[in-house]
């Protein structure tokens, strides 16, 4: 019998995202490329890439497909 206590899974991990990260996640979730998101938000592609990596880390996903599935 294991005595390890695991923290409960967050019911809504999207709450951990900053408003801009959530906006980027939603646009990527709609299928937009990093370049398209950058143009739409008047940011550099590098900025979008950095923020998207932060989104992946905070949500515990490793791909756009997993992000899209989480946002459904």
PDB file of N, CA, C, O and CB in Angstrom:
ATOM      1  N   UNK A   1       0.843  -1.182   0.000  1.00  0.00           N
ATOM      2  CA  UNK A   1       0.000   0.000   0.000  1.00  0.00           C
ATOM      3  C   UNK A   1       0.886   1.242   0.000  1.00  0.00           C
ATOM      4  O   UNK A   1       1.806   1.359   0.809  1.00  0.00           O
ATOM      5  CB  UNK A   1      -0.958   0.000   1.220  1.00  0.00           C
ATOM      6  N   UNK A   2       0.608   2.142  -0.890  1.00  0.00           N
ATOM      7  CA  UNK A   2       1.414   3.346  -1.033  1.00  0.00           C
ATOM      8  C   UNK A   2       0.899   4.443  -0.111  1.00  0.00           C
ATOM      9  O   UNK A   2      -0.308   4.645   0.023  1.00  0.00           O
ATOM     10  CB  UNK A   2       1.412   3.825  -2.490  1.00  0.00           C
ATOM     11  N   UNK A   3       1.827   5.144   0.516  1.00  0.00           N
ATOM     12  CA  UNK A   3       1.441   6.261   1.375  1.00  0.00           C
ATOM     13  C   UNK A   3       1.727   7.597   0.702  1.00  0.00           C
ATOM     14  O   UNK A   3       1.592   8.658   1.312  1.00  0.00           O
ATOM     15  CB  UNK A   3       2.174   6.183   2.712  1.00  0.00           C
ATOM     16  N   UNK A   4       2.120   7.526  -0.557  1.00  0.00           N
ATOM     17  CA  UNK A   4       2.431   8.749  -1.294  1.00  0.00           C
ATOM     18  C   UNK A   4       1.160   9.569  -1.500  1.00  0.00           C
ATOM     19  O   UNK A   4       0.136   9.053  -1.947  1.00  0.00           O
ATOM     20  CB  UNK A   4       3.089   8.417  -2.655  1.00  0.00           C
ATOM     21  N   UNK A   5       1.244  10.833  -1.170  1.00  0.00           N
ATOM     22  CA  UNK A   5       0.111  11.735  -1.352  1.00  0.00           C
ATOM     23  C   UNK A   5       0.362  12.547  -2.612  1.00  0.00           C
ATOM     24  O   UNK A   5       1.383  13.224  -2.740  1.00  0.00           O
ATOM     25  CB  UNK A   5      -0.092  12.665  -0.106  1.00  0.00           C
ATOM     26  N   UNK A   6      -0.571  12.471  -3.526  1.00  0.00           N
ATOM     27  CA  UNK A   6      -0.443  13.218  -4.780  1.00  0.00           C
ATOM     28  C   UNK A   6      -1.339  14.446  -4.722  1.00  0.00           C
ATOM     29  O   UNK A   6      -2.469  14.378  -4.240  1.00  0.00           O
ATOM     30  CB  UNK A   6      -0.809  12.329  -6.004  1.00  0.00           C
ATOM     31  N   UNK A   7      -0.828  15.567  -5.216  1.00  0.00           N
ATOM     32  CA  UNK A   7      -1.694  16.748  -5.240  1.00  0.00           C
ATOM     33  C   UNK A   7      -2.822  16.542  -6.239  1.00  0.00           C
ATOM     34  O   UNK A   7      -2.639  15.866  -7.252  1.00  0.00           O
ATOM     35  CB  UNK A   7      -0.886  18.018  -5.594  1.00  0.00           C
ATOM     36  N   UNK A   8      -3.980  17.116  -5.964  1.00  0.00           N
ATOM     37  CA  UNK A   8      -5.096  16.954  -6.908  1.00  0.00           C
ATOM     38  C   UNK A   8      -4.780  17.655  -8.225  1.00  0.00           C
ATOM     39  O   UNK A   8      -4.096  18.678  -8.253  1.00  0.00           O
ATOM     40  CB  UNK A   8      -6.411  17.514  -6.306  1.00  0.00           C
ATOM     41  N   UNK A   9      -5.289  17.088  -9.309  1.00  0.00           N
ATOM     42  CA  UNK A   9      -5.115  17.734 -10.610  1.00  0.00           C
ATOM     43  C   UNK A   9      -5.961  18.997 -10.631  1.00  0.00           C
ATOM     44  O   UNK A   9      -7.065  19.042 -10.089  1.00  0.00           O
ATOM     45  CB  UNK A   9      -5.508  16.775 -11.784  1.00  0.00           C
ATOM     46  N   UNK A  10      -5.413  20.014 -11.268  1.00  0.00           N
ATOM     47  CA  UNK A  10      -6.159  21.266 -11.394  1.00  0.00           C
ATOM     48  C   UNK A  10      -7.370  21.035 -12.284  1.00  0.00           C
ATOM     49  O   UNK A  10      -7.272  20.399 -13.333  1.00  0.00           O
ATOM     50  CB  UNK A  10      -5.263  22.400 -11.968  1.00  0.00           C
ATOM     51  N   UNK A  11      -8.484  21.547 -11.864  1.00  0.00           N
ATOM     52  CA  UNK A  11      -9.691  21.399 -12.658  1.00  0.00           C
ATOM     53  C   UNK A  11      -9.625  22.240 -13.927  1.00  0.00           C
ATOM     54  O   UNK A  11     -10.152  21.842 -14.965  1.00  0.00           O
ATOM     55  CB  UNK A  11     -10.911  21.783 -11.838  1.00  0.00           C
ATOM     56  N   UNK A  12      -8.985  23.393 -13.848  1.00  0.00           N
ATOM     57  CA  UNK A  12      -8.871  24.268 -15.005  1.00  0.00           C
ATOM     58  C   UNK A  12      -7.452  24.821 -15.079  1.00  0.00           C
ATOM     59  O   UNK A  12      -7.185  25.905 -14.561  1.00  0.00           O
ATOM     60  CB  UNK A  12      -9.909  25.419 -14.935  1.00  0.00           C
ATOM     61  N   UNK A  13      -6.536  24.089 -15.717  1.00  0.00           N
ATOM     62  CA  UNK A  13      -5.149  24.549 -15.781  1.00  0.00           C
ATOM     63  C   UNK A  13      -4.991  25.840 -16.581  1.00  0.00           C
ATOM     64  O   UNK A  13      -3.958  26.501 -16.478  1.00  0.00           O
ATOM     65  CB  UNK A  13      -4.280  23.471 -16.386  1.00  0.00           C
ATOM     66  N   UNK A  14      -5.992  26.208 -17.373  1.00  0.00           N
ATOM     67  CA  UNK A  14      -5.907  27.450 -18.145  1.00  0.00           C
ATOM     68  C   UNK A  14      -5.861  28.672 -17.233  1.00  0.00           C
ATOM     69  O   UNK A  14      -5.424  29.743 -17.652  1.00  0.00           O
ATOM     70  CB  UNK A  14      -7.093  27.560 -19.106  1.00  0.00           C
ATOM     71  N   UNK A  15      -6.308  28.518 -15.998  1.00  0.00           N
ATOM     72  CA  UNK A  15      -6.264  29.630 -15.038  1.00  0.00           C
ATOM     73  C   UNK A  15      -4.834  30.043 -14.709  1.00  0.00           C
ATOM     74  O   UNK A  15      -4.603  31.157 -14.239  1.00  0.00           O
ATOM     75  CB  UNK A  15      -6.994  29.248 -13.754  1.00  0.00           C
ATOM     76  N   UNK A  16      -3.874  29.155 -14.951  1.00  0.00           N
ATOM     77  CA  UNK A  16      -2.475  29.464 -14.672  1.00  0.00           C
ATOM     78  C   UNK A  16      -1.858  30.366 -15.737  1.00  0.00           C
ATOM     79  O   UNK A  16      -0.757  30.886 -15.552  1.00  0.00           O
ATOM     80  CB  UNK A  16      -1.674  28.183 -14.561  1.00  0.00           C
ATOM     81  N   UNK A  17      -2.560  30.552 -16.844  1.00  0.00           N
ATOM     82  CA  UNK A  17      -2.020  31.343 -17.944  1.00  0.00           C
ATOM     83  C   UNK A  17      -2.310  32.826 -17.760  1.00  0.00           C
ATOM     84  O   UNK A  17      -3.358  33.219 -17.247  1.00  0.00           O
ATOM     85  CB  UNK A  17      -2.592  30.863 -19.269  1.00  0.00           C
ATOM     86  N   UNK A  18      -1.347  33.638 -18.195  1.00  0.00           N
ATOM     87  CA  UNK A  18      -1.564  35.083 -18.241  1.00  0.00           C
ATOM     88  C   UNK A  18      -2.528  35.359 -19.392  1.00  0.00           C
ATOM     89  O   UNK A  18      -2.653  34.536 -20.299  1.00  0.00           O
ATOM     90  CB  UNK A  18      -0.204  35.874 -18.421  1.00  0.00           C
ATOM     91  N   UNK A  19      -3.212  36.505 -19.369  1.00  0.00           N
ATOM     92  CA  UNK A  19      -4.175  36.802 -20.441  1.00  0.00           C
ATOM     93  C   UNK A  19      -3.577  36.701 -21.849  1.00  0.00           C
ATOM     94  O   UNK A  19      -4.225  36.170 -22.751  1.00  0.00           O
ATOM     95  CB  UNK A  19      -4.740  38.188 -20.242  1.00  0.00           C
ATOM     96  N   UNK A  20      -2.365  37.197 -22.048  1.00  0.00           N
ATOM     97  CA  UNK A  20      -1.752  37.137 -23.377  1.00  0.00           C
ATOM     98  C   UNK A  20      -1.433  35.693 -23.758  1.00  0.00           C
ATOM     99  O   UNK A  20      -1.601  35.307 -24.914  1.00  0.00           O
ATOM    100  CB  UNK A  20      -0.471  37.994 -23.422  1.00  0.00           C
ATOM    101  N   UNK A  21      -0.972  34.892 -22.791  1.00  0.00           N
ATOM    102  CA  UNK A  21      -0.692  33.481 -23.062  1.00  0.00           C
ATOM    103  C   UNK A  21      -1.972  32.748 -23.454  1.00  0.00           C
ATOM    104  O   UNK A  21      -1.962  31.912 -24.358  1.00  0.00           O
ATOM    105  CB  UNK A  21      -0.047  32.809 -21.830  1.00  0.00           C
ATOM    106  N   UNK A  22      -3.052  33.057 -22.788  1.00  0.00           N
ATOM    107  CA  UNK A  22      -4.336  32.432 -23.106  1.00  0.00           C
ATOM    108  C   UNK A  22      -4.782  32.819 -24.514  1.00  0.00           C
ATOM    109  O   UNK A  22      -5.290  31.986 -25.264  1.00  0.00           O
ATOM    110  CB  UNK A  22      -5.410  32.838 -22.072  1.00  0.00           C
ATOM    111  N   UNK A  23      -4.587  34.086 -24.864  1.00  0.00           N
ATOM    112  CA  UNK A  23      -4.940  34.551 -26.208  1.00  0.00           C
ATOM    113  C   UNK A  23      -4.126  33.801 -27.263  1.00  0.00           C
ATOM    114  O   UNK A  23      -4.667  33.373 -28.283  1.00  0.00           O
ATOM    115  CB  UNK A  23      -4.707  36.073 -26.334  1.00  0.00           C
ATOM    116  N   UNK A  24      -2.835  33.647 -27.016  1.00  0.00           N
ATOM    117  CA  UNK A  24      -1.962  32.918 -27.945  1.00  0.00           C
ATOM    118  C   UNK A  24      -2.381  31.458 -28.019  1.00  0.00           C
ATOM    119  O   UNK A  24      -2.458  30.888 -29.108  1.00  0.00           O
ATOM    120  CB  UNK A  24      -0.481  33.029 -27.512  1.00  0.00           C
ATOM    121  N   UNK A  25      -2.652  30.850 -26.875  1.00  0.00           N
ATOM    122  CA  UNK A  25      -3.069  29.445 -26.851  1.00  0.00           C
ATOM    123  C   UNK A  25      -4.344  29.245 -27.662  1.00  0.00           C
ATOM    124  O   UNK A  25      -4.459  28.275 -28.411  1.00  0.00           O
ATOM    125  CB  UNK A  25      -3.285  28.969 -25.404  1.00  0.00           C
ATOM    126  N   UNK A  26      -5.284  30.144 -27.520  1.00  0.00           N
ATOM    127  CA  UNK A  26      -6.550  30.015 -28.257  1.00  0.00           C
ATOM    128  C   UNK A  26      -6.333  30.163 -29.758  1.00  0.00           C
ATOM    129  O   UNK A  26      -6.927  29.426 -30.544  1.00  0.00           O
ATOM    130  CB  UNK A  26      -7.564  31.061 -27.772  1.00  0.00           C
ATOM    131  N   UNK A  27      -5.485  31.111 -30.164  1.00  0.00           N
ATOM    132  CA  UNK A  27      -5.217  31.296 -31.592  1.00  0.00           C
ATOM    133  C   UNK A  27      -4.503  30.078 -32.177  1.00  0.00           C
ATOM    134  O   UNK A  27      -4.843  29.619 -33.268  1.00  0.00           O
ATOM    135  CB  UNK A  27      -4.374  32.562 -31.820  1.00  0.00           C
ATOM    136  N   UNK A  28      -3.524  29.562 -31.456  1.00  0.00           N
ATOM    137  CA  UNK A  28      -2.824  28.355 -31.910  1.00  0.00           C
ATOM    138  C   UNK A  28      -3.799  27.181 -31.919  1.00  0.00           C
ATOM    139  O   UNK A  28      -3.763  26.343 -32.819  1.00  0.00           O
ATOM    140  CB  UNK A  28      -1.595  28.043 -30.997  1.00  0.00           C
ATOM    141  N   UNK A  29      -4.666  27.128 -30.916  1.00  0.00           N
ATOM    142  CA  UNK A  29      -5.677  26.080 -30.856  1.00  0.00           C
ATOM    143  C   UNK A  29      -6.651  26.116 -32.024  1.00  0.00           C
ATOM    144  O   UNK A  29      -7.237  25.096 -32.385  1.00  0.00           O
ATOM    145  CB  UNK A  29      -6.435  26.188 -29.575  1.00  0.00           C
ATOM    146  N   UNK A  30      -6.820  27.292 -32.610  1.00  0.00           N
ATOM    147  CA  UNK A  30      -7.671  27.431 -33.797  1.00  0.00           C
ATOM    148  C   UNK A  30      -6.928  27.033 -35.073  1.00  0.00           C
ATOM    149  O   UNK A  30      -7.507  27.002 -36.158  1.00  0.00           O
ATOM    150  CB  UNK A  30      -8.178  28.871 -33.919  1.00  0.00           C
ATOM    151  N   UNK A  31      -5.636  26.731 -34.925  1.00  0.00           N
ATOM    152  CA  UNK A  31      -4.868  26.278 -36.079  1.00  0.00           C
ATOM    153  C   UNK A  31      -3.963  27.317 -36.711  1.00  0.00           C
ATOM    154  O   UNK A  31      -3.359  27.056 -37.751  1.00  0.00           O
ATOM    155  CB  UNK A  31      -5.788  25.784 -37.098  1.00  0.00           C
ATOM    156  N   UNK A  32      -3.857  28.495 -36.102  1.00  0.00           N
ATOM    157  CA  UNK A  32      -2.993  29.539 -36.650  1.00  0.00           C
ATOM    158  C   UNK A  32      -1.520  29.208 -36.401  1.00  0.00           C
ATOM    159  O   UNK A  32      -1.169  28.654 -35.359  1.00  0.00           O
ATOM    160  CB  UNK A  32      -3.343  30.907 -36.032  1.00  0.00           C
ATOM    161  N   UNK A  33      -0.677  29.543 -37.348  1.00  0.00           N
ATOM    162  CA  UNK A  33       0.768  29.346 -37.191  1.00  0.00           C
ATOM    163  C   UNK A  33       1.325  30.421 -36.257  1.00  0.00           C
ATOM    164  O   UNK A  33       0.661  31.417 -35.970  1.00  0.00           O
ATOM    165  CB  UNK A  33       1.494  29.388 -38.575  1.00  0.00           C
ATOM    166  N   UNK A  34       2.561  30.200 -35.787  1.00  0.00           N
ATOM    167  CA  UNK A  34       3.204  31.222 -34.949  1.00  0.00           C
ATOM    168  C   UNK A  34       3.312  32.539 -35.703  1.00  0.00           C
ATOM    169  O   UNK A  34       3.086  33.606 -35.133  1.00  0.00           O
ATOM    170  CB  UNK A  34       4.603  30.755 -34.495  1.00  0.00           C
ATOM    171  N   UNK A  35       3.658  32.464 -36.995  1.00  0.00           N
ATOM    172  CA  UNK A  35       3.797  33.682 -37.802  1.00  0.00           C
ATOM    173  C   UNK A  35       2.461  34.416 -37.914  1.00  0.00           C
ATOM    174  O   UNK A  35       2.417  35.643 -37.819  1.00  0.00           O
ATOM    175  CB  UNK A  35       4.332  33.340 -39.207  1.00  0.00           C
ATOM    176  N   UNK A  36       1.382  33.675 -38.113  1.00  0.00           N
ATOM    177  CA  UNK A  36       0.057  34.293 -38.221  1.00  0.00           C
ATOM    178  C   UNK A  36      -0.356  34.929 -36.896  1.00  0.00           C
ATOM    179  O   UNK A  36      -0.932  36.017 -36.875  1.00  0.00           O
ATOM    180  CB  UNK A  36      -0.990  33.251 -38.657  1.00  0.00           C
ATOM    181  N   UNK A  37      -0.061  34.248 -35.796  1.00  0.00           N
ATOM    182  CA  UNK A  37      -0.377  34.794 -34.472  1.00  0.00           C
ATOM    183  C   UNK A  37       0.435  36.067 -34.240  1.00  0.00           C
ATOM    184  O   UNK A  37      -0.090  37.058 -33.735  1.00  0.00           O
ATOM    185  CB  UNK A  37      -0.088  33.746 -33.352  1.00  0.00           C
ATOM    186  N   UNK A  38       1.712  36.038 -34.609  1.00  0.00           N
ATOM    187  CA  UNK A  38       2.579  37.206 -34.437  1.00  0.00           C
ATOM    188  C   UNK A  38       2.035  38.403 -35.215  1.00  0.00           C
ATOM    189  O   UNK A  38       1.982  39.516 -34.692  1.00  0.00           O
ATOM    190  CB  UNK A  38       4.014  36.884 -34.894  1.00  0.00           C
ATOM    191  N   UNK A  39       1.637  38.174 -36.453  1.00  0.00           N
ATOM    192  CA  UNK A  39       1.073  39.269 -37.260  1.00  0.00           C
ATOM    193  C   UNK A  39      -0.206  39.807 -36.625  1.00  0.00           C
ATOM    194  O   UNK A  39      -0.400  41.018 -36.519  1.00  0.00           O
ATOM    195  CB  UNK A  39       0.786  38.790 -38.701  1.00  0.00           C
ATOM    196  N   UNK A  40      -1.058  38.903 -36.213  1.00  0.00           N
ATOM    197  CA  UNK A  40      -2.354  39.305 -35.649  1.00  0.00           C
ATOM    198  C   UNK A  40      -2.195  40.110 -34.363  1.00  0.00           C
ATOM    199  O   UNK A  40      -2.961  41.039 -34.105  1.00  0.00           O
ATOM    200  CB  UNK A  40      -3.212  38.074 -35.379  1.00  0.00           C
ATOM    201  N   UNK A  41      -1.187  39.746 -33.552  1.00  0.00           N
ATOM    202  CA  UNK A  41      -0.994  40.405 -32.259  1.00  0.00           C
ATOM    203  C   UNK A  41       0.092  41.477 -32.289  1.00  0.00           C
ATOM    204  O   UNK A  41       0.425  42.054 -31.254  1.00  0.00           O
ATOM    205  CB  UNK A  41      -0.652  39.378 -31.212  1.00  0.00           C
ATOM    206  N   UNK A  42       0.639  41.742 -33.464  1.00  0.00           N
ATOM    207  CA  UNK A  42       1.712  42.740 -33.629  1.00  0.00           C
ATOM    208  C   UNK A  42       2.903  42.444 -32.721  1.00  0.00           C
ATOM    209  O   UNK A  42       3.419  43.329 -32.039  1.00  0.00           O
ATOM    210  CB  UNK A  42       1.177  44.150 -33.335  1.00  0.00           C
ATOM    211  N   UNK A  43       3.323  41.193 -32.727  1.00  0.00           N
ATOM    212  CA  UNK A  43       4.478  40.733 -31.954  1.00  0.00           C
ATOM    213  C   UNK A  43       5.458  40.069 -32.903  1.00  0.00           C
ATOM    214  O   UNK A  43       5.122  39.780 -34.052  1.00  0.00           O
ATOM    215  CB  UNK A  43       4.050  39.751 -30.817  1.00  0.00           C
ATOM    216  N   UNK A  44       6.668  39.827 -32.424  1.00  0.00           N
ATOM    217  CA  UNK A  44       7.627  39.084 -33.241  1.00  0.00           C
ATOM    218  C   UNK A  44       7.328  37.590 -33.127  1.00  0.00           C
ATOM    219  O   UNK A  44       6.719  37.136 -32.158  1.00  0.00           O
ATOM    220  CB  UNK A  44       9.094  39.390 -32.801  1.00  0.00           C
ATOM    221  N   UNK A  45       7.763  36.849 -34.122  1.00  0.00           N
ATOM    222  CA  UNK A  45       7.581  35.395 -34.095  1.00  0.00           C
ATOM    223  C   UNK A  45       8.329  34.810 -32.899  1.00  0.00           C
ATOM    224  O   UNK A  45       7.846  33.872 -32.265  1.00  0.00           O
ATOM    225  CB  UNK A  45       8.079  34.747 -35.422  1.00  0.00           C
ATOM    226  N   UNK A  46       9.502  35.356 -32.588  1.00  0.00           N
ATOM    227  CA  UNK A  46      10.277  34.864 -31.445  1.00  0.00           C
ATOM    228  C   UNK A  46       9.508  35.068 -30.138  1.00  0.00           C
ATOM    229  O   UNK A  46       9.518  34.194 -29.271  1.00  0.00           O
ATOM    230  CB  UNK A  46      11.644  35.576 -31.374  1.00  0.00           C
ATOM    231  N   UNK A  47       8.850  36.202 -29.994  1.00  0.00           N
ATOM    232  CA  UNK A  47       8.043  36.455 -28.791  1.00  0.00           C
ATOM    233  C   UNK A  47       6.915  35.438 -28.680  1.00  0.00           C
ATOM    234  O   UNK A  47       6.659  34.906 -27.600  1.00  0.00           O
ATOM    235  CB  UNK A  47       7.466  37.887 -28.812  1.00  0.00           C
ATOM    236  N   UNK A  48       6.250  35.171 -29.777  1.00  0.00           N
ATOM    237  CA  UNK A  48       5.155  34.188 -29.773  1.00  0.00           C
ATOM    238  C   UNK A  48       5.701  32.806 -29.435  1.00  0.00           C
ATOM    239  O   UNK A  48       5.092  32.069 -28.661  1.00  0.00           O
ATOM    240  CB  UNK A  48       4.429  34.161 -31.147  1.00  0.00           C
ATOM    241  N   UNK A  49       6.848  32.453 -30.015  1.00  0.00           N
ATOM    242  CA  UNK A  49       7.460  31.147 -29.734  1.00  0.00           C
ATOM    243  C   UNK A  49       7.772  31.021 -28.245  1.00  0.00           C
ATOM    244  O   UNK A  49       7.495  29.988 -27.635  1.00  0.00           O
ATOM    245  CB  UNK A  49       8.751  30.952 -30.572  1.00  0.00           C
ATOM    246  N   UNK A  50       8.347  32.066 -27.663  1.00  0.00           N
ATOM    247  CA  UNK A  50       8.692  32.052 -26.239  1.00  0.00           C
ATOM    248  C   UNK A  50       7.442  31.914 -25.375  1.00  0.00           C
ATOM    249  O   UNK A  50       7.415  31.115 -24.439  1.00  0.00           O
ATOM    250  CB  UNK A  50       9.456  33.330 -25.860  1.00  0.00           C
ATOM    251  N   UNK A  51       6.414  32.690 -25.688  1.00  0.00           N
ATOM    252  CA  UNK A  51       5.185  32.626 -24.899  1.00  0.00           C
ATOM    253  C   UNK A  51       4.469  31.289 -25.085  1.00  0.00           C
ATOM    254  O   UNK A  51       3.867  30.769 -24.146  1.00  0.00           O
ATOM    255  CB  UNK A  51       4.252  33.774 -25.281  1.00  0.00           C
ATOM    256  N   UNK A  52       4.533  30.743 -26.280  1.00  0.00           N
ATOM    257  CA  UNK A  52       3.906  29.444 -26.529  1.00  0.00           C
ATOM    258  C   UNK A  52       4.630  28.341 -25.758  1.00  0.00           C
ATOM    259  O   UNK A  52       3.993  27.421 -25.245  1.00  0.00           O
ATOM    260  CB  UNK A  52       3.901  29.125 -28.038  1.00  0.00           C
ATOM    261  N   UNK A  53       5.953  28.431 -25.675  1.00  0.00           N
ATOM    262  CA  UNK A  53       6.708  27.462 -24.867  1.00  0.00           C
ATOM    263  C   UNK A  53       6.299  27.554 -23.401  1.00  0.00           C
ATOM    264  O   UNK A  53       6.211  26.536 -22.713  1.00  0.00           O
ATOM    265  CB  UNK A  53       8.229  27.700 -25.011  1.00  0.00           C
ATOM    266  N   UNK A  54       6.050  28.762 -22.925  1.00  0.00           N
ATOM    267  CA  UNK A  54       5.587  28.950 -21.550  1.00  0.00           C
ATOM    268  C   UNK A  54       4.210  28.315 -21.354  1.00  0.00           C
ATOM    269  O   UNK A  54       3.947  27.692 -20.325  1.00  0.00           O
ATOM    270  CB  UNK A  54       5.539  30.450 -21.197  1.00  0.00           C
ATOM    271  N   UNK A  55       3.343  28.476 -22.338  1.00  0.00           N
ATOM    272  CA  UNK A  55       2.005  27.863 -22.295  1.00  0.00           C
ATOM    273  C   UNK A  55       2.135  26.346 -22.212  1.00  0.00           C
ATOM    274  O   UNK A  55       1.490  25.711 -21.377  1.00  0.00           O
ATOM    275  CB  UNK A  55       1.165  28.266 -23.546  1.00  0.00           C
ATOM    276  N   UNK A  56       2.966  25.764 -23.073  1.00  0.00           N
ATOM    277  CA  UNK A  56       3.163  24.309 -23.074  1.00  0.00           C
ATOM    278  C   UNK A  56       3.636  23.835 -21.702  1.00  0.00           C
ATOM    279  O   UNK A  56       3.138  22.841 -21.174  1.00  0.00           O
ATOM    280  CB  UNK A  56       4.182  23.895 -24.163  1.00  0.00           C
ATOM    281  N   UNK A  57       4.607  24.559 -21.127  1.00  0.00           N
ATOM    282  CA  UNK A  57       5.167  24.163 -19.838  1.00  0.00           C
ATOM    283  C   UNK A  57       4.103  24.244 -18.743  1.00  0.00           C
ATOM    284  O   UNK A  57       3.953  23.314 -17.950  1.00  0.00           O
ATOM    285  CB  UNK A  57       6.374  25.051 -19.479  1.00  0.00           C
ATOM    286  N   UNK A  58       3.370  25.347 -18.700  1.00  0.00           N
ATOM    287  CA  UNK A  58       2.354  25.535 -17.658  1.00  0.00           C
ATOM    288  C   UNK A  58       1.223  24.519 -17.757  1.00  0.00           C
ATOM    289  O   UNK A  58       0.666  24.101 -16.742  1.00  0.00           O
ATOM    290  CB  UNK A  58       1.783  26.935 -17.738  1.00  0.00           C
ATOM    291  N   UNK A  59       0.886  24.125 -18.978  1.00  0.00           N
ATOM    292  CA  UNK A  59      -0.220  23.184 -19.169  1.00  0.00           C
ATOM    293  C   UNK A  59       0.241  21.730 -19.199  1.00  0.00           C
ATOM    294  O   UNK A  59      -0.579  20.813 -19.174  1.00  0.00           O
ATOM    295  CB  UNK A  59      -0.953  23.506 -20.452  1.00  0.00           C
ATOM    296  N   UNK A  60       1.558  21.524 -19.251  1.00  0.00           N
ATOM    297  CA  UNK A  60       2.079  20.160 -19.267  1.00  0.00           C
ATOM    298  C   UNK A  60       1.840  19.443 -20.578  1.00  0.00           C
ATOM    299  O   UNK A  60       1.665  18.225 -20.602  1.00  0.00           O
ATOM    300  CB  UNK A  60       1.469  19.372 -18.160  1.00  0.00           C
ATOM    301  N   UNK A  61       1.832  20.196 -21.677  1.00  0.00           N
ATOM    302  CA  UNK A  61       1.670  19.585 -22.994  1.00  0.00           C
ATOM    303  C   UNK A  61       2.961  19.752 -23.788  1.00  0.00           C
ATOM    304  O   UNK A  61       3.773  20.633 -23.506  1.00  0.00           O
ATOM    305  CB  UNK A  61       0.468  20.214 -23.758  1.00  0.00           C
ATOM    306  N   UNK A  62       3.132  18.890 -24.783  1.00  0.00           N
ATOM    307  CA  UNK A  62       4.373  18.912 -25.553  1.00  0.00           C
ATOM    308  C   UNK A  62       4.153  19.164 -27.035  1.00  0.00           C
ATOM    309  O   UNK A  62       5.109  19.168 -27.811  1.00  0.00           O
ATOM    310  CB  UNK A  62       5.104  17.618 -25.373  1.00  0.00           C
ATOM    311  N   UNK A  63       2.912  19.371 -27.436  1.00  0.00           N
ATOM    312  CA  UNK A  63       2.660  19.564 -28.862  1.00  0.00           C
ATOM    313  C   UNK A  63       1.419  20.423 -29.068  1.00  0.00           C
ATOM    314  O   UNK A  63       0.588  20.586 -28.175  1.00  0.00           O
ATOM    315  CB  UNK A  63       2.496  18.209 -29.573  1.00  0.00           C
ATOM    316  N   UNK A  64       1.327  20.965 -30.273  1.00  0.00           N
ATOM    317  CA  UNK A  64       0.143  21.736 -30.642  1.00  0.00           C
ATOM    318  C   UNK A  64      -1.106  20.862 -30.599  1.00  0.00           C
ATOM    319  O   UNK A  64      -2.173  21.310 -30.179  1.00  0.00           O
ATOM    320  CB  UNK A  64       0.314  22.349 -32.039  1.00  0.00           C
ATOM    321  N   UNK A  65      -0.965  19.620 -31.035  1.00  0.00           N
ATOM    322  CA  UNK A  65      -2.116  18.707 -31.049  1.00  0.00           C
ATOM    323  C   UNK A  65      -2.669  18.510 -29.638  1.00  0.00           C
ATOM    324  O   UNK A  65      -3.884  18.512 -29.439  1.00  0.00           O
ATOM    325  CB  UNK A  65      -1.718  17.344 -31.657  1.00  0.00           C
ATOM    326  N   UNK A  66      -1.783  18.340 -28.664  1.00  0.00           N
ATOM    327  CA  UNK A  66      -2.236  18.162 -27.278  1.00  0.00           C
ATOM    328  C   UNK A  66      -2.845  19.448 -26.735  1.00  0.00           C
ATOM    329  O   UNK A  66      -3.805  19.416 -25.965  1.00  0.00           O
ATOM    330  CB  UNK A  66      -1.068  17.714 -26.382  1.00  0.00           C
ATOM    331  N   UNK A  67      -2.278  20.578 -27.143  1.00  0.00           N
ATOM    332  CA  UNK A  67      -2.852  21.862 -26.740  1.00  0.00           C
ATOM    333  C   UNK A  67      -4.256  22.007 -27.312  1.00  0.00           C
ATOM    334  O   UNK A  67      -5.182  22.401 -26.604  1.00  0.00           O
ATOM    335  CB  UNK A  67      -1.956  23.034 -27.205  1.00  0.00           C
ATOM    336  N   UNK A  68      -4.410  21.690 -28.582  1.00  0.00           N
ATOM    337  CA  UNK A  68      -5.721  21.791 -29.230  1.00  0.00           C
ATOM    338  C   UNK A  68      -6.740  20.880 -28.544  1.00  0.00           C
ATOM    339  O   UNK A  68      -7.891  21.268 -28.348  1.00  0.00           O
ATOM    340  CB  UNK A  68      -5.611  21.431 -30.725  1.00  0.00           C
ATOM    341  N   UNK A  69      -6.314  19.674 -28.182  1.00  0.00           N
ATOM    342  CA  UNK A  69      -7.212  18.738 -27.498  1.00  0.00           C
ATOM    343  C   UNK A  69      -7.627  19.282 -26.133  1.00  0.00           C
ATOM    344  O   UNK A  69      -8.776  19.124 -25.721  1.00  0.00           O
ATOM    345  CB  UNK A  69      -6.537  17.363 -27.336  1.00  0.00           C
ATOM    346  N   UNK A  70      -6.702  19.916 -25.441  1.00  0.00           N
ATOM    347  CA  UNK A  70      -7.003  20.460 -24.122  1.00  0.00           C
ATOM    348  C   UNK A  70      -7.988  21.626 -24.213  1.00  0.00           C
ATOM    349  O   UNK A  70      -8.811  21.818 -23.317  1.00  0.00           O
ATOM    350  CB  UNK A  70      -5.716  20.912 -23.433  1.00  0.00           C
ATOM    351  N   UNK A  71      -7.905  22.390 -25.277  1.00  0.00           N
ATOM    352  CA  UNK A  71      -8.760  23.570 -25.424  1.00  0.00           C
ATOM    353  C   UNK A  71     -10.174  23.235 -25.878  1.00  0.00           C
ATOM    354  O   UNK A  71     -11.056  24.094 -25.836  1.00  0.00           O
ATOM    355  CB  UNK A  71      -8.140  24.525 -26.401  1.00  0.00           C
ATOM    356  N   UNK A  72     -10.400  22.007 -26.310  1.00  0.00           N
ATOM    357  CA  UNK A  72     -11.747  21.614 -26.771  1.00  0.00           C
ATOM    358  C   UNK A  72     -12.696  21.460 -25.630  1.00  0.00           C
ATOM    359  O   UNK A  72     -13.865  21.135 -25.838  1.00  0.00           O
ATOM    360  CB  UNK A  72     -11.697  20.323 -27.554  1.00  0.00           C
TER     361      UNK A  72
END
